Amino acid sequence: MKKIMIFDDDEDILSICTYILEGEGWQVQSNLDCVDLVSKISLFKPDVIIMDNWIPDEGGVVATREIKSVDALKRIPVIYFSANSDIETLARQAGADLVFPKPFDLDALKEIVRKAQAMKL
């Protein structure tokens, strides 16, 4: 089964994304923070990661950089997820593979996740 991890501090967004992606056949693990980030990802072994910009404790830029600095994790596509108007710059600074702005359309969510899965690095 294909797996996705979502890091976002908004429980409503996590619920919506989980519902939509489970309907698309994904096994979803949602996280309200980035505590033990590397170990969580290493245990779950996701095919795709969605990372919010405003995620506690370290923020999306630092969290994404941490993921991309670990050899065993760096090939997992990371979708940078934010309502920040400068999302492109933040995603570039973080080393994310794709950008997905909030608010979002549900069909666009499905499409960006399919795109990320196809680019599995």
Secondary structure in CASP SS format (residue, H / E / C, confidence):
PFRMAT SS
TARGET T0000
AUTHOR 0000-0000-0000
METHOD secondary structure of the structure
MODEL  1
M C 1.00
K C 1.00
K E 1.00
I E 1.00
M E 1.00
I E 1.00
F E 1.00
D C 1.00
D C 1.00
D C 1.00
E H 1.00
D H 1.00
I H 1.00
L H 1.00
S H 1.00
I H 1.00
C H 1.00
T H 1.00
Y H 1.00
I H 1.00
L H 1.00
E H 1.00
G H 1.00
E C 1.00
G C 1.00
W C 1.00
Q E 1.00
V E 1.00
Q E 1.00
S E 1.00
N E 1.00
L C 1.00
D C 1.00
C C 1.00
V C 1.00
D C 1.00
L H 1.00
V H 1.00
S H 1.00
K H 1.00
I H 1.00
S H 1.00
L H 1.00
F H 1.00
K C 1.00
P C 1.00
D C 1.00
V E 1.00
I E 1.00
I E 1.00
M E 1.00
D E 1.00
N C 1.00
W C 1.00
I C 1.00
P C 1.00
D C 1.00
E C 1.00
G C 1.00
G H 1.00
V H 1.00
V H 1.00
A H 1.00
T H 1.00
R H 1.00
E H 1.00
I H 1.00
K H 1.00
S C 1.00
V C 1.00
D C 1.00
A C 1.00
L C 1.00
K C 1.00
R C 1.00
I C 1.00
P C 1.00
V E 1.00
I E 1.00
Y E 1.00
F E 1.00
S E 1.00
A C 1.00
N C 1.00
S C 1.00
D C 1.00
I H 1.00
E H 1.00
T H 1.00
L H 1.00
A H 1.00
R H 1.00
Q H 1.00
A H 1.00
G C 1.00
A C 1.00
D C 1.00
L E 1.00
V E 1.00
F E 1.00
P E 1.00
K C 1.00
P C 1.00
F C 1.00
D C 1.00
L H 1.00
D H 1.00
A H 1.00
L H 1.00
K H 1.00
E H 1.00
I H 1.00
V H 1.00
R H 1.00
K H 1.00
A H 1.00
Q H 1.00
A H 1.00
M C 1.00
K C 1.00
L C 1.00
END
